[in-house]
Amino acid sequence: MVRIVPVLLFLAALADDNAQNQLARDIYRELIEINTTDSNGDTTKAATAMAVRLKAAGLPDSDVRVIGPNPRKGNLIARYRGTGQRKPLLLLAHLDVVEARPEDWSVDPFKFIEKDGFFWGRGTTDDKAMAAVWVATLIRYRQEHYIPDRDLIVALTADEEGGDYNGVQWLLANHRELIDAGYALNEGGESYVKNGRYVLNAVQPSEKMYQSFRLEVRNSGGHSSRPVKDNAIYTLSEGLTRLSKYQFPVKLNEVTTEYYKRMATLYTGQTAADMKGVTKSPPDGAAAARLSKSPYDNALLRTTCVATRLDAGHAENALPQTARAIVNCRILPGDSPGEVQATLTRVLGDPKISVSPLGDATPSKPSPLNPEIIFALERITTHMWPGVPVVPVMSTGATDGLYLRNSGIPTYGVSGFFEDIEDTRAHGRDERLGVKQFYEGREFLYQLVKALSS
């Protein structure tokens, strides 16, 4: 009997783990198969589906709300009540996804598919895995009758990826009391795999600034049978070619300097030497050039601007009267959008190309590294993935964390969903997340929230 009991306990734990994986998978599937794009999707439908699940699990109707400024742009706010000893913990994820044209994909982007060891579909990595896990975590806590020492607030929001009804901004402006918290956990702290090896589990206290610019060339046009050298398309394309060859200067900050110092201890040879080299003052130019061959390292080292859209001409038999492009920039904290605009104007090299910002950039100061969070991250990471370090990172993209930080709610990007650093498919075709990595992330985030609320 003494030998049987441990076996029975193991089997019971395995059965519970399988049940929790299945619950998270079912929620994940439901979210992926609800189209939440800006063009014709509906975050309200997704938010309502999650509200139904949480109410069925026993959360009071009064603590589960779907609200928003537009019928298609609903946000889910769910509060799991604790003892109130400490300020609430906000668990944030966004429900909306970027556009996905079925003809561009090898699978249906709005069909949840498991194949080749991956879950496929638009939003599998950005950001419906986290949204699914937050909902599954609250349901699991309810099943366990867990009583945290603080309220846990899940906010699944609209229009993080674009659109006119950003959920976090709207909630802060109109219902701050529903999401007010001591601090928040959000996406942005990516977990990296390189050459098949788990490299690091990141915590993100800062991020780059998002700013797009419109480039435009105008002229009088004319008949295509009588072409002239002054062609708006040619002028714009020549400027974009010059921009494609330009790199902004290398500039490290406190977070990226610490990142490369820690990463240098994990590598050997030239890569380790280069990571040490870029932390020098001034940075080693040859080291930076070698590291910049990696899209990720290039984005960490400097402000980046890249052409993302083109539009020109009005008829196939007419010379173009206008040619336009959108250039999207990800600006380092501390850099000025005005200075970036001036650099673009200089690099494009032609006064015929006008450069104008699209909207106003929103900078945010980094959140202080909270020892409570760092300790919990390191302890759980060491337990689940021995030898994998926790490393502070600056996100190369933008998240809703900047709005929370600017409102006085410190925000930390975390993940636990390990992805190949050289094969990031968020916003691109055939977005996917490893099956094993999804289930690991589910357990990691469950343990992390419990560690921060006990």
Buried (B, 14 or more C-beta within 10 A) or exposed (E): EEEEEEEEEEEEEEEEEEEBBEBBBBBBBBBBBBBBBBEEBBBBBBBBBBBEBBBEBEBEEEBBBBBBBBEBBBBBBBBBBBEEEBEBBBBBBBBBBBBBEEEEBEBBBBBBBBEEEBBBBBBBBBBBBBBBBBBBBBBBBBBEEBEBEBBBBBBBBBBBBEBEBBBBBBBBEEBEEBBBBBBBBBBBBBBBBBEEEBBBBBBBBBBBBBBBBBBBBBBEBBEEEEEEEBBBBBBBBBBBEBBEEEBBEBBBBBBBBBBBBBBBEBBEEEBBBBBBBBBEEEBBEEBBBBBBEBEBBBBBBBBBBEBEEBEBBEEEEEBBBBBBBBBBBBBBBEBEBEEBBEBBBEBBEEEBBBBEBEEEBBBBEBBEBBEEBBEBBBBBBBEBBEEBBBBBBBBBBBBBBBBBBBBEBBBBBBBBBBBBBEEBBBBEEBBBBBBEBBBBBBBBBBBBBBBBBE
